[in-house]
Amino acid sequence: MDIKELYEKIEEYVDKEVTLQGWIKNHRKQKEFGFINLGDGTCLNPIQVVYTSELSDFENISKLQIGSSIEVVGIIVKSEGSGQDYEVKAKEVTLLGDVAEDYPLQSKGRPTREFLREIAHLRPRTNLFNAVFRVRSTAAFAIHRYFQERGYVYFHAPLITASDAEGAGEMFQVTTLDLNKIASTGKVDYSKDFFGKSANLTVSGQLEAETFALAYKKVYTFGPTFRAENSNTKTHANEFWMIEPEIAFCDLEGDMDIMEDMLKYVVKYVLDNCPDEMNLFDKFVEKGLLDKLNKLVNSKFTRISHEEVIKILKGAKVKWEFTPEYGEDIAKEHEKYITEYFNGPVFITNWPKDIKAFYMKQNDDGKTVAAVDLEVPGAGELMGGSQREEDYQKLTSRMKELGMKEEDMKWYLDLRRFGGCVHSGFGMGFERLLIYLTGVENIRDVIPYPRTPNNCEF
């Protein structure tokens, strides 16, 4: 049986025999008896197995190493020692899989996160990463559950695309052309490539999701995206997951309602369903994490324009490293200040048009767009969205301003020509959410196998 299942019904099994399989997390040996902490991955807490010299293979059991997989047959009894209420009094302990002497998690002491990244295939066996990736799983389920319960259609956006949603240009190319030949000739003929044109790995599924939103009303994507950005910060990776809902007949205010509701739902779901993991993070990773998350769940998010934010920042008696300016983006220090100023999460709306994407709804002032970023205490920007420009003429004019070719985006413009409507959406980086949920501050530690510059192991 699973250890999690055993813990859930532990009193029913007292004085009864059970059979458990798992891995040795810790092993303390005495002359006449020993203690094995056995974990099977179904829950964070191992169960203690006690064995004595009365067992015929006592000597062999006492030689078992941390990391070995074993099967234990024993009786559940109330523990006489401290640290646990119940334990298993072993009748049989069978070695299923031994470990070699160079097993890197066998030594005493806590390995660093940097070291564990080098052995990413083994780090889920540690308490920290076991907790991180269980929370990742639970949060992913919560996201799907939130949207499915509210009638959204789960849309699988293509990973290979001929469009650049953000206009960033930092995309991985997909090709079957002979790169050595291209290097020697200096010429590229995309008509002879696999798709007959230049193709890339997607940076966002938003534009494609819009096509389905105008058929199903409410859709969402949740999948991997890629960005060829040569950045080594704690919050950037070249492969990451995005959640991107798109909603027809929804303006910016409605978009923010959904953003707030979804975030609160997911955070509360994780708090309710991963109590052991969240307590571990609160105790060993980020002091006050639980208070921070519970406060978010119970708070009302402030809504304020970009212009008003700049006014507050300019009036603050703070010596900024980056001077806040109208018409420009805000820095991390500004994000931190504004969430502290309002003592909670803040929606910043109506951003300068020139620093935002082409598809965002142009406001009547001609200077701003109906865009929104959500800033949360302790993390800064967590989500970003906008009302999409539904006016065909305004959208094509904006594309011309940016030097975009209409023929390349004809399919996207068709959405405005064939039954278009007011619609909105937003995006949230899944790993950025996990950083916020766990307090683990490096994106490389919340994704199983991180893809970053000069790092593509496994």
C-alpha positions in Angstrom: 0.0 0.0 0.0 1.0 3.7 -0.3 2.4 5.5 2.7 0.0 8.4 2.1 -2.9 6.0 2.2 -1.5 4.4 5.3 -1.3 7.8 7.1 -4.8 8.7 6.1 -6.2 5.6 7.8 -3.4 4.9 10.3 -5.6 4.2 13.4 -7.4 1.5 11.4 -4.1 -0.3 10.9 -2.8 -0.4 14.4 -1.7 -3.9 15.4 -2.3 -5.0 11.8 0.3 -6.2 9.2 1.1 -4.0 6.2 3.5 -4.3 3.2 5.2 -1.2 2.1 7.7 -0.5 -0.7 9.9 2.6 -0.9 13.3 4.1 -0.5 15.5 4.6 2.5 15.6 8.3 3.4 17.6 7.9 6.6 19.1 4.9 8.5 20.2 5.0 12.2 21.8 1.8 13.4 22.4 0.5 16.9 23.9 -2.7 18.3 20.6 -4.4 18.9 18.1 -2.5 16.7 17.8 0.1 14.0 15.5 2.8 12.5 14.8 3.3 8.9 12.9 6.3 7.6 11.0 4.9 4.6 9.5 7.1 1.9 7.6 6.1 -1.3 7.0 9.5 -2.9 3.3 9.5 -2.3 3.6 12.1 0.5 6.4 14.3 2.0 6.5 12.5 5.4 8.3 9.1 5.6 7.3 6.5 8.1 9.7 5.0 10.6 10.5 1.3 10.4 12.0 -0.3 13.5 13.9 -3.6 13.2 15.6 -5.6 15.9 18.3 -8.3 16.3 15.5 -10.8 16.6 15.3 -10.8 12.8 17.4 -13.5 11.2 18.9 -11.1 8.6 19.5 -8.3 11.1 23.2 -7.9 10.0 22.2 -7.5 6.3 19.4 -5.0 7.1 21.8 -2.9 9.2 24.1 -2.5 6.1 21.3 -1.1 3.9 22.3 2.3 2.5 20.4 5.6 2.1 18.7 5.6 -1.3 18.2 1.8 -1.5 14.7 0.6 -2.4 13.2 -2.0 0.0 10.1 -3.9 0.8 9.0 -4.0 4.4 6.4 -6.3 6.0 5.6 -5.3 9.5 3.0 -4.4 12.2 1.8 -0.9 12.7 2.3 0.1 16.4 2.2 3.2 18.4 5.6 4.7 18.7 7.4 4.9 22.0 9.9 7.5 20.8 9.5 11.1 19.9 9.0 12.5 16.4 6.2 10.3 15.3 3.0 8.8 16.6 3.1 5.5 14.8 5.8 3.3 13.3 6.3 -0.1 11.6 7.7 -3.0 13.6 9.4 -4.9 10.9 9.0 -8.7 10.4 10.8 -8.8 7.1 12.9 -6.3 5.2 13.8 -7.2 1.6 16.3 -5.3 -0.5 14.9 -4.5 -3.9 17.5 -2.1 -5.4 20.9 -1.3 -3.9 22.8 1.9 -4.4 26.4 2.3 -5.5 29.0 3.9 -3.3 29.1 7.1 -5.3 25.3 7.8 -4.8 25.5 11.6 -4.5 22.6 11.9 -2.0 24.0 9.4 0.4 26.5 11.7 2.2 25.5 13.7 5.3 24.8 17.4 5.1 22.4 19.3 2.9 23.5 19.6 -0.8 23.3 23.0 -2.3 20.6 23.8 -4.9 23.4 24.6 -7.4 24.8 21.1 -6.9 21.4 19.5 -7.3 20.9 21.2 -10.6 23.8 19.2 -11.9 22.0 16.0 -10.9 18.5 17.1 -11.8 17.5 13.5 -12.4 18.0 12.8 -8.7 16.9 16.0 -7.0 13.2 15.0 -6.7 14.4 12.6 -4.1 15.3 15.4 -1.7 12.6 16.9 0.5 12.8 20.4 -1.0 12.4 19.3 -4.6 9.9 16.6 -3.8 7.8 19.4 -2.3 8.4 21.8 -5.2 7.4 19.4 -7.9 4.3 18.1 -6.0 3.2 21.7 -5.7 3.8 22.1 -9.4 1.6 19.2 -10.1 -1.1 20.4 -7.7 -1.0 24.0 -9.1 -1.3 22.7 -12.7 -4.4 20.6 -11.7 -5.9 23.7 -10.0 -5.5 25.8 -13.1 -7.2 23.2 -15.3 -9.9 22.7 -12.7 -10.6 26.5 -12.4 -11.2 26.9 -16.1 -12.9 23.6 -16.7 -15.4 24.3 -13.9 -16.2 27.6 -15.6 -16.9 26.3 -19.1 -13.6 27.1 -20.8 -12.3 25.0 -23.6 -8.7 23.8 -23.3 -7.0 24.8 -26.5 -3.7 23.3 -27.6 -1.7 26.1 -29.2 0.8 25.0 -31.8 4.4 24.8 -30.7 5.7 25.5 -34.2 4.6 28.8 -35.6 5.2 31.2 -38.5 4.2 34.2 -36.4 5.8 36.2 -33.6 3.1 37.1 -31.0 5.2 39.5 -29.1 7.2 40.9 -31.9 10.3 40.3 -29.8 12.3 38.5 -32.5 14.0 36.3 -29.9 12.7 33.0 -31.2 14.2 29.6 -31.8 14.2 28.7 -35.5 12.9 25.3 -36.7 14.5 24.1 -39.8 15.6 21.0 -41.8 18.0 23.0 -44.0 21.7 22.1 -44.0 23.2 24.7 -41.6 26.7 23.9 -42.7 25.8 24.7 -46.3 24.1 27.9 -45.3 27.2 28.9 -43.3 29.4 28.3 -46.3 27.2 30.0 -48.9 25.7 32.7 -46.7 22.3 32.2 -48.4 19.0 30.9 -47.0 16.2 29.7 -49.3 13.2 29.2 -47.0 11.1 27.9 -49.9 13.2 24.7 -49.7 12.7 24.4 -45.9 10.4 21.8 -44.4 7.4 24.2 -44.2 8.3 26.3 -47.2 8.8 29.3 -45.1 10.6 30.5 -41.9 9.2 28.7 -38.8 9.9 29.1 -35.1 9.1 27.7 -31.7 6.3 29.7 -30.2 6.7 32.4 -27.6 3.0 32.5 -26.9 -0.2 30.8 -27.9 -2.3 33.9 -27.5 -2.9 34.8 -31.1 -4.0 31.3 -32.0 -6.1 31.2 -28.9 -8.0 34.3 -30.0 -9.2 32.3 -33.1 -10.8 29.7 -30.8 -12.2 32.3 -28.4 -14.2 33.8 -31.2 -15.8 30.4 -31.7 -16.1 29.0 -28.1 -16.3 32.3 -26.2 -14.0 31.1 -23.4 -10.7 29.2 -24.0 -7.4 28.8 -22.4 -4.0 27.5 -23.3 -1.6 25.8 -20.9 1.6 24.6 -22.4 5.3 25.1 -23.1 6.6 28.2 -24.8 10.2 29.1 -25.9 12.3 32.3 -26.0 15.8 32.5 -27.4 16.8 35.2 -24.9 20.4 35.0 -23.7 19.6 35.8 -20.1 20.9 34.2 -17.0 18.7 35.9 -14.4 16.8 34.0 -11.7 13.5 34.5 -13.5 14.3 33.7 -17.1 14.4 30.4 -18.8 14.4 29.5 -22.5 11.7 26.9 -22.1 8.8 27.7 -19.8 5.1 27.1 -19.4 2.3 29.7 -20.0 -1.3 29.9 -19.0 -3.2 32.1 -21.5 -7.0 32.5 -21.4 -8.9 34.4 -24.1 -12.5 35.5 -23.5 -14.9 36.9 -26.0 -17.4 39.7 -25.1 -15.1 40.7 -22.2 -13.5 44.1 -21.7 -10.4 45.0 -19.6 -12.4 45.3 -16.3 -13.8 41.8 -16.8 -10.4 40.6 -17.7 -9.1 41.8 -14.3 -12.0 40.2 -12.5 -10.9 36.8 -14.0 -7.2 37.3 -13.3 -7.9 38.1 -9.6 -10.4 35.2 -9.2 -8.2 32.7 -10.9 -5.1 33.6 -8.9 -6.9 33.4 -5.6 -8.5 30.1 -6.5 -5.1 28.5 -7.4 -3.3 29.8 -4.4 -6.1 28.6 -2.0 -6.2 25.2 -3.7 -2.5 24.7 -3.2 -2.7 25.8 0.4 -5.6 23.4 1.1 -4.1 20.4 -0.7 -0.4 20.7 0.0 -0.2 21.6 3.7 3.0 19.6 4.5 4.8 21.0 1.5 3.7 24.6 2.2 4.8 24.3 5.8 8.2 23.1 4.7 8.6 26.2 2.4 7.4 28.5 5.2 9.8 27.0 7.7 12.9 26.5 5.6 12.6 28.6 2.4 10.7 31.8 3.0 9.7 32.8 6.5 6.2 34.3 6.4 5.2 32.6 3.1 1.9 31.3 4.4 1.0 34.6 5.8 1.8 36.2 2.5 -0.3 33.8 0.5 -3.3 33.8 2.9 -3.2 37.6 2.8 -3.4 37.5 -1.0 -6.3 35.1 -1.0 -8.3 37.4 1.3 -7.3 40.8 -0.2 -9.0 43.1 -2.6 -6.7 44.0 -5.5 -6.1 47.7 -6.2 -6.7 49.0 -9.7 -4.8 52.1 -10.8 -3.6 53.6 -14.1 0.1 53.7 -15.2 -0.1 57.5 -15.2 -1.3 57.5 -11.5 1.5 55.0 -10.6 4.1 57.3 -12.1 2.7 60.2 -10.2 2.9 58.3 -6.9 6.4 57.2 -7.6 7.6 60.7 -8.5 6.0 62.0 -5.3 7.7 59.4 -3.2 10.6 60.5 -0.9 12.8 57.8 -2.3 16.1 57.9 -4.2 15.4 55.7 -7.1 18.1 53.8 -9.0 15.8 54.2 -12.1 13.9 57.4 -12.3 10.2 56.8 -13.0 8.9 58.5 -16.1 5.6 58.9 -17.9 5.5 56.9 -21.1 8.1 54.4 -19.9 8.1 51.0 -18.2 8.5 50.7 -14.5 11.4 48.9 -12.7 11.5 46.2 -10.1 12.1 48.8 -7.3 8.9 50.6 -8.5 6.9 47.4 -8.5 8.0 46.7 -4.9 7.2 50.2 -3.8 3.7 50.3 -5.3 2.6 47.0 -3.7 3.9 48.2 -0.3 2.2 51.6 -0.9 -1.2 49.9 -1.3 -0.3 47.0 1.1 -1.4 44.3 -1.4 -1.7 43.3 -5.1 -2.1 46.1 -7.6 -3.4 46.1 -11.2 -1.7 48.7 -13.2 -3.8 49.7 -16.2 -3.7 51.8 -19.4 0.0 51.5 -20.3 1.8 53.7 -22.8 1.1 52.5 -26.3 4.7 52.6 -27.5 5.9 50.0 -25.0 3.2 47.5 -25.5 2.3 44.9 -28.2 0.5 45.7 -31.5 -2.7 43.8 -30.7 -3.7 45.8 -27.6 -6.8 47.9 -27.6 -6.0 51.6 -28.3 -7.6 54.0 -25.9 -9.3 57.2 -27.0 -6.4 59.4 -25.8 -4.2 58.0 -28.6 -1.4 57.5 -26.2 -2.3 54.5 -24.1 -3.7 51.0 -24.6 -6.1 49.0 -22.5 -3.4 46.8 -21.0 -2.9 45.6 -17.4 0.0 44.1 -15.4 -0.7 42.5 -12.0 2.0 43.3 -9.3 2.0 41.2 -6.2 4.0 41.8 -3.0 7.3 40.1 -2.8 7.4 39.1 -6.5 6.5 42.1 -8.7 4.8 41.4 -12.0 3.0 38.0 -12.0 0.4 38.4 -14.8 -0.2 40.6 -17.8 -3.1 41.0 -20.1 -5.1 43.4 -22.2 -8.3 44.0 -24.1 -7.5 43.1 -27.7 -8.0 45.6 -30.5 -11.2 44.6 -32.3 -11.3 47.6 -34.7 -9.9 46.4 -38.1 -8.8 49.9 -39.2 -7.0 50.7 -35.9 -5.2 47.4 -35.9 -4.0 47.6 -39.4 -2.8 51.2 -38.8 -0.9 50.1 -35.8 0.7 47.2 -37.7 1.8 49.7 -40.4 3.3 52.0 -37.8 5.4 49.0 -36.6 6.4 47.9 -40.1 4.4 44.7 -39.9 3.2 43.0 -43.1 -0.5 42.6 -43.3 -0.3 39.5 -45.6 1.6 37.7 -42.9 -1.2 38.3 -40.4 -4.2 38.0 -42.7 -5.7 35.2 -40.7 -5.5 37.3 -37.5 -7.0 40.3 -39.2 -9.9 38.1 -40.4 -11.0 37.8 -36.8 -11.9 41.5 -37.1 -13.6 41.2 -40.5 -15.7 38.1 -39.8 -17.9 38.7 -36.7 -15.3 40.3 -34.5 -16.2 41.5 -31.0 -14.8 43.0 -27.8 -12.4 40.3 -26.4 -9.7 40.2 -23.8 -7.1 37.8 -22.3 -4.0 37.5 -20.2 -0.9 35.4 -19.7 0.8 34.1 -16.6 4.1 32.3 -16.6 3.6 29.1 -14.7 7.1 29.0 -13.3 6.8 32.6 -12.1 3.6 31.5 -10.2 5.6 28.6 -8.6 8.3 30.9 -7.5 5.7 33.0 -5.7 3.9 29.9 -4.3 7.0 28.2 -2.9 9.4 31.0 -2.1 12.1 29.1 -4.2 13.5 32.1 -6.0 15.3 30.6 -9.0 13.3 29.5 -12.0 15.8 26.7 -12.5 14.5 25.1 -9.3 10.8 25.0 -10.1 11.0 23.3 -13.5 12.2 19.7 -13.7 14.8 20.1 -16.4 15.7 23.8 -16.9 16.7 25.0 -20.4 18.9 28.1 -20.0 21.9 29.4 -22.0 24.6 26.7 -22.4 22.4 24.3 -20.4 20.5 21.6 -22.1 21.3 18.5 -20.1 19.2 15.3 -20.0 
